Amino acid sequence: MSSNSSETAEERRSAIRTIRRVIPYLWPAGHPAIKVRVVLAMIALVLAKVFTVTTPFFFRGAVDTLSGEDGTPEFMFVTGAIALVIAYGVMRLLGVGFNQLRDAIFAKVGQRALRRLALETFQHIHAMSLRYHITRKTGGLSRIIERGVKGVEFLLRFMLFSVGPLILELTMVGIIFYTIFDARYLAVVVVTIALYVWFTFRITEWRVQIRRAMNRQDTEANQKAIDSLLNYETVKYFNAEEREARRYDESMAGYEKLAIQTNYTLGLLNFGQSVIITTGLVAVMLLAARGVQDGTLTVGDFVMVNAYMIQITMPLNFLGTVYREIRQALVDMGEMFDLLGQPAEIVDKPDAKPLVVTGGEVRFEHVDFGYDPERIILEDFNLCVCAGQTVAVVGSSGAGKSTIGRLLFRFYDVNGGSLKIDGQDVRDVTQSSLRASIGVVPQDTVLFNDTIYYNIAYGRPDASRTEIIEAAKSAKIHDFIESLPDGYDTTVGERGLKLSGGEKQRVGIARTLLKNPPILLLDEATSALDSETEQGILEALEAMGRGRTVITIAHRLSTVVNSDRIIVLDKGHVIEEGTHDALLAKGGRYAAMWARQQADSEEKV
């Protein structure tokens, strides 16, 4: 029991923190126009409730006039009744009108808050480190953002414009019952509402737990679906469609079971609410009926009591749904704010300055690095790539080749030692300027689900069409693009699946050629190309690399024979370095790798 109460207390604290996080978006500092809108919306809300609560008075007057109980002279009977009915209609219209005015005034406030929150979350996710994104599932992450933003929207709409107005209306009706009738009416209303709220919250708490479990199942199913679709080709390779369908259906089966439970509990909630409300309504009507019998109340009073009870029970009918959704919205928003609260692993120093590339020298000095403390990738690693030099890094899988590129881009910070460009430690410069100075062609080029033109222009969005076409020509892909029905406007599909591996790679090369950076990182840049195309692209990359610093990470040694220096890595250490000819003459690890690859090539021929 103590565990449940402590959990509830923690949830309450979390909900308060979440609401505090939302308030600045609704009452933003330095934006008086937004604050004016909030104030006007609140005024419209109060006026709407005043007109709504006043309406039954005109209804009572009309009934009393028509029944002759108010002593109205016969010649004024028709005129008075008509005036009261018209006034009743006007008050109803004013109530609705001010509600709509409130929504219209507040719309900009709410949508602006949603936009700012969504943008802030999007930017924060991009600011998170590669380590974070590797450990998180994309489907679950997108679901957290989606539900969080929807939660904010729901909270704004229902807490401000349903719960708040409901409390105001109940208070006003309670005052009217106490002052116009007597304390017995107020007591019945208070007891009815208290029982209704208690019952609704108890059942809804139960339903919230079920809903959370549903969310977990929904997230799990969504993750499996996205993961399976992103790995579409792998699923096909292993003939695993049925296996993936079973995994997805298992998650959906759990979701189905929980969804059925929510329907059952909803029926219990609705019926219990009806019992409480109907009992309270009948009790108040009995009191009013007795008052009419003994002459202390008029028929109009009896009708007004009924109108007020129906008026307050209608919004109460949605209280369970609103309460559950608000609870769930707070949970969803809490997850999103937890995400926003996670600090980025790689951040610019407060005094970070833009990187100034004068030559492009890259220097690793006594670098230690591991993705986790128990697995060291680079240990006391030293490497100097002089300005304008082409250095190739080769070695077996797991030697640390790709890690060099990740450190250069500052996806991770070194654990020890330093990495400098032209004498500037990459930790002391802005990430934006660092990455603007380095171009990369990765082993697996991933494209956006947009046109070929867009994907090439991504290297430099302000480039002219002529420059983009020149980059495509240098990457030996222009002719292929022109042969397509839509040319440069051809959509490549998600992750570029409509293109072959070689075609994707050439688009990636064109993108980097367009960026034209002073430092180039080629990470297995030609691994997906055939020998003939590879040779043409190597010539283009070699031409582009003249006068620039180039680091080539390669497995295929034939692509690095013309490098100024070749570094051979093994378990994070440099074990050999020199030119291609010098390393062959040495007869060490590089020579053995070369001989093995040459033998493999001859066997294939």
N, C-alpha and C positions, 0 to 999 in steps of 0.2 A: 504493500500500500504506500509506504514511504517512497519507494522507487517511482511509482506513478505520480505522486504529488510533486516530487522533485523534478520529474520530467515535465509536468505541466507548468511548474514555476519557471523552468528554463525556457519552455516554449513562450511563456508570457513575456519574459525578458527579451527573448529574440524578436517577438512581435513588436515590442516597444522600440527596440533598436531599429527595426525595419521601417516603422512609421517615421521615426526621427530622420532616417536616411532619405525618405521621400519628400518630407516637408520643404527642404531647400529647393526642390524642383518646382514646387507649387508656389513658393514665396521667394523667388530668386532675388538675391541682393543685386542692386544696381539696375533693376528692371521695373521702374515704377508703373509702366503701362500694364504689365502683367499683374501687379498687385492691385491696381484699380479694377481690373477685370474680375479678380477673385472677390473683392469687396462688393462690386455690383451684382455678381452672381449670388452671393450670400443674401443681399438685400432682396433680390428677386425671389429667392427661396423662401424667405420669411413672409413676404407679401403673398406668395402663392398659398402658403399654409393658412394665413389669416383669412383670405377669401374662401378657402376650402372649408375651414371650420365655421365660418359665418353663414355659409350657404343654408344649412338646415334651419336657421332662424326664419328665413323667408319661406321655407317649406312649411314650417309650423304656422306662420301667419296666414298663408294661403289656405291651409286646412281649416284653421279656426274661423276664417272669414267665410269659407264655403259652408261650414257647419253651423254658422250663426252664433258661435259661442263667445265671440269677442265683442258682442253688442254693437256691431256695425249697423247703422241705419240701412233700411232696405234699398233706398235709392243709390247708396254708395256701395252696395254689396258687390255688383258685377265689376264696377271700375276698380275697387280695392283688390279683389281677387286677381284680376288680370294684371294689375301693377305688381302685385307680389310674385306672381308666376314669372313675369318678365324679369323682375329683379333677381329671382332665383336663378333663371337662366343666365343672366349677366354675370352673377357671382361665380357660377360654375365655369363660364368662359374665361373670366379673369383668373381663376385658379389655374386652369389649364394653360392659359396664355403666359402667365408669369413662370410657370414651370418650363415651358418651351423657351422663353426668353433667357431663363437661367442656363439652360443647356447650350443655347447659342452663344451666350457670353463666355461660358466656361470652356467651350470647345477648343479654342486656341490655346488656353492654358494647359488643358489636358494633353492635347496632341503635341505641344511643344515639350512638355515634360517627358512624354514617351519617346519622342525623337532624341532628346538629349541623353536619356538613359540608354537607349539602344546604341547610339553612337559611342557613348562612353564605354559601354560593354564591348563593342566591336573593337575599338581602339585598344582597350586593355588586353583583350585576347591576343591581338597581334603583338602587343608588347611583351607577352609572356615568352619564356625561353623555349628553345627547341626541346629541352628536356621535359618541360611541362606538356607540350603537345604530343611528344612521343608516348607519354604515360597516360594521356587522356584519350577517350574514344570520341571521335568526331560527332557521331550520332547523339551520344549523351550530352555533349557540350552544346550542340545546337538546340537540343530539347530544353536544356536549362535556360538558355537565353530566351527561347520562344515563350516558355511558360512564365518566365520572370517578367517579361514585358507585358504579356497578357494579364498577369497578376496585378501589375501597376494600373493598367487600364480598368480592370474590374474594381480595384480598391477605390480609385477615383470616382467611378460611376456610382457604385453602390454605397460605399461608406459615407460619401459626402451627400449623395442625392437620394438615398433610400433610408439608411439607418438614422442619419442626422435629422432629416425631415420627419421620420416616424416618431422619434423621441419628442420632437417639438410638438407634433400633432397630438400625441397621447397626453402630454402635459397640459396643452390648451383644453382638450376635451375633459380631462380630470378637473380642471378649475371650473369649467362650465357646469359639470355635474354637481360639484360641491356647492357652488353659489346659487344656481337656479333651482336645483332640486334639493337633495340633502346628502349627508355623509354616507347613507346606506348605498346610494348609487355609486359613489366614488369607491366605497369599500369593495363592492362587487366587481367593479372594473379593475381595481388594483389587484385583487386576488386572482381574477381571471387571467390578467396579463402576466402576473408573477408565475402562476402555474404553467401558463402557455410557454413562457420564456424558459422556465426550468426544464420542462419536458422536452422542448425543442432542442435546447443546448445539450441535454444528456444524450438524446438519441443521435444528435448531429455529431457529438464527439465520437461516438461509436462509428458513425458513417465516415468521419474524417480518417480514422485509422484504416478503414477499408479502402478509402480513396487513395491514401498514401501507397498502400500496397498495389493498387491499380496503376499508379504512376510509375512505381518501380518496374512492374511488368511491362508497361507501355514503353518505358525507356529501354528496357532490355530488348524488347521486340524490335524497336526502332534501330538500336545499335546493330542487332544481327542483320536487319534488312539492309542498312546502309553499308555495313562491312561486306556483306555478300555481293551487293551491287558494285561496290568499288573494286571488288576482286572477281568481277564477272568472268574474265578469261581463265583465271585459276579454277573457278568452279567448273567451267567447261572442260578444262584440261583433265580434271580428275573425275569427270562424269558425276558430279556431286549435287546435281539439282535437287534430287529427292532428299538427300541428307540435309541440305540447306533449308528445304521446305519443312522438314521435320523439326529442325531446330527453331525455326520461326514459329511453327504451329504450336510447339510446346509452350513458348512464351505467351502466345495468343490464347492458349487453353487456360493458362493461369489467369489471364486478363478476363476471359469470358466468365470464369467461376466467380471472380470478385465482382464483375459487373452485375451478375444475377443477384448476388447478395445485396448490392446497392439498391436494386429494384425492390427486393423484399422489404428492406429496412425503410425505403421511401414510402411504401404502402402503410407500414406501421406508423411512421411519422405523420403522414397525412390524416389517417383515421384518428389517431390520438389527439391531434390538433383540433380536428372537427368536434370531437367529444367535448373538449375543454371550452372551445369558443361557443358552441351551441348551448352548453350548460350556462355559461355566463350570460349569453344573449337572452335565454328564456328567463333567468332570474331577474334581470333588469326589466324585461317586458312585464313580468308578473308584478313587480313593484309599481311600474307605471300604470298598469291596468287597474290595480287597486286604488291608485291615486285618482284615476278618472272616475272610478265607482263612487268614491267618497267626496268627489267634487273639488279636490285640491289641485287636480291637474286637468287640462283640457285634452281633447282628442289630438289637437296639434302637438301638445307636449308628448303624448304617447308616440306619435309618428316621428317627432324629432329625436326621442330617445332611440328609437329603432334605427333611424338614419345614422345617428352617431355610432352606434354599435357596429352597424354594417360598414361604416366608413373606416373605422379603426381596425376591423377584422380583415379587411381586404389586404392591406399591406402586411399585416401579421402573418397571413397565409404564406408569404414568401420569406418569412424570417428565417426558417430553417435552411432554405436554399441559400439565402444571402449570407447567413452565418457560416455555413459550410464553405461557401465559395470564398468568403473573406479569410477564413482560417487557411484554406488551401492557397489563396493568393499570397497570404503572408509567408507561408512555407516556401512557395515558388520564388517570391521576391527575396526571401532570406537566402536561398541557394544562389540567386543571381548576385546579391550583395556580398555573399561569402566569396564568390568568384572575383568580384571587383576588389574585395579586400585582400586577395592574395597578392603579395608583393612580386613584382617582376624580378627575376634572378639577375638579369643583365640590365643595368641602368646607367645613364650618363652621369658623370660626376657633376656637381653643381657648377664647377668652374670649367667644364669640358669645352674645348675649343674645336673648331673645324680642322680636319686633317689637311695639311698642306703637303701635297706631293711635289717634290722638286725633281726627283729622279726615279723613285719607285723602289728603293732598296728595302728588302724585307729581311728581318733578322730575328731568328728564334735564339734566345740566350738562356741556356740551362733550364729549359721548360720541363716542368712536371705536370702531367695531366692524367686524370682518370674519370670515367663517367660515374664511377662510384669508388669510394676509398679502397675497397678490396680488390679492384681490378685496375691496375695502372696501365695506361696505354702508351704514354710517352714519359721517359725518365731521363733527366739531365740531357734533354734533346737540344742540339745546337745546329743551326743551319743559317747560312747567309746567302741570300739571293741578291746579287749586286744589281744596281740600276741597269735596266736594258738587257739583263741576262735571261736566258731560258734555262731553267733547271727542271729536270724530271725527277720525280720520286717514284721508285718502283719497290716491289716487295711482295711477299705472299699475303694472302687474305688475313686480316687481323693484325697486320704489322703496324698500323697507325697512319696509313696514307691519307684516308679521307678525313681523319681527325685534324690533320694539318689545315685543310680547307675550312673546317668548321671553326677552328680557332682563329683563322685569318679573318673570317667574316664576323667574328665575335658572337657566334651562337652560344659559345661557352667562354668563360674566363679561365686562364691558366691557373693551376693550383700553386705553382711555384715558378720562379724565373720571370721572363718577360718576352713579349712579342712586340717588335717595333717596326714602324714603316718610316723611313727617312729620319730615324732617331726619335720618333714620337711613339710612345707607348700607346697601343690601341685602347687601353683603359682610360687614357687621359683625353681622348678625342670623342666627338659625337659619333654615335652609331650611324646616323644618317650620312655624314660626310665620309665615313669609312667605307660604307657599302656603296656609296656613289662612285668611289674611286676604284672599285674592284668589279671586274666582269667575270662571270662564271658560266661555263657550259657543263652542266652536271652529267653524270652517267645516265640518268633516266630523266629526260626532259618532260616535265608535266605542263600541259597547256590549259588555258582557261577555255571554258565551253563558250567560245565566241569565234569570230572570224580569224582567218590566217593573218589578215592585215592587222587586226587588233593585237594578236599575240606577238607579231614582230615589232609593232610600234610600242609594245610594253617596255622595250629597252630604252626608249626615249619618246615619250608621248607627244612632244612638240616637234618631232621630226616631220619633214615634208614627205609627200608620197614618193617623190623622186628618190629621196634618201632611203626610204624603206625598200623600194624596188632595187636600188643598188646593193643594199645589204643582202637581199634575197639572191641576187645574182652572184655575189661573192660567196654565198653559202651553197651555191649550185642547186638552188631550189626554184628559181624564178620560172624556168621552162615548165617544170611540173605544175606550178601554181597556175600558169597561163593555160595549161591543158585542161584544167577543171572547168566545168560548166559555169560556175560562179566566180572563177578566178580568185582574187584576193578576198572576196566576200564569202568564200566557202567557210561554213561552220565546221569546226574540227571535232565537235562532240565533247562529252565530259572527259577530262584528263587527256584529251586529244586522241580518243580511241578510234576515230575515223581515219587516222593516218597511220602508216606503218612506223615501226621503230626508227628506221632511218630517216623518214620524212619528218617525224617529230624532232629528231636530233638536229636536222638541218634548219628547221624553224627556230630552234633554240640557239643555234649558232648565229643565225641571221639577227636574232634579238640582241645577242651580245655584241656582234659586229656593229650594230646600230648604236649601242650604248657608248662604244669607243672609249673604254676606260684606260687609265695609265698602267693598271696592273691586271693581269689575266690569270684566272684559275681554270685549267682544263682538267676536269675530273672524269677520266675515261671518255673524253668528248667524242671519240669516233668509234666507240665500242659496238654501236648498233649498225654500222655502215659496212657495205661490201667493199672489197679491196679497191675497186676502180673508183668508187665515189670517195672512199677514204683518202686516196691519194690526192684527189682534187681539192678536198676540204683541208687536208694537211697543208697544201701549198697556200691556200687562202689564209689559214690560221698563222702560218709562218710569216706570210707577208704582213698580216695585221700585227704580229708580235714584234716586228722590227722597231727598235727604239723604245720598246715597252718591257716591263718585267713580266715574265711568264713562268708560272709554276704549273707543270704538267704532272698530273697523277695518272699513272698508266699501269695496266697489267700486260697489255700487248707491247712488247719491247720494240717491235718494228716501228712504232709511232714516235719513238724518242731518240732514235739513232743520231739525229742532227742536233740534239740539245747541247748547249754549252757545257753543262755538267749533269751527271746522272747520280742520284743519291739512292743507295740501296738500304732499305729499312728492314729490320728484323726485331720484333718484340719491342718496338719503341726506341731502338738504338740505330744510329748510322753505322753500318758495318763495312760499307765500301762507298767510295765516291770517285768520280773522274769522268773522262769522256768515254764514249762507246768503245772506241778502239783501245784505250788504255785499260778499261775494265776487262775486255776480252783477253788482252795480253796478260793480265794478272791471273787469269784462270781461276777466279774465285766463285762466289755465289752468283754474281751477275752472268758470268760466262756459262755456268751450269744452267741457269734459267734460259739464256739465249739458245743454247744447244737443244734443250728440251722443246722449246717452242718451234725451233726450226725443224726438228724431227717430226713434230706434230703436223706442221704445215705440209711437209713432204708426203706424209701418210695420207692426208686429205686429198692431195693432188693425185 
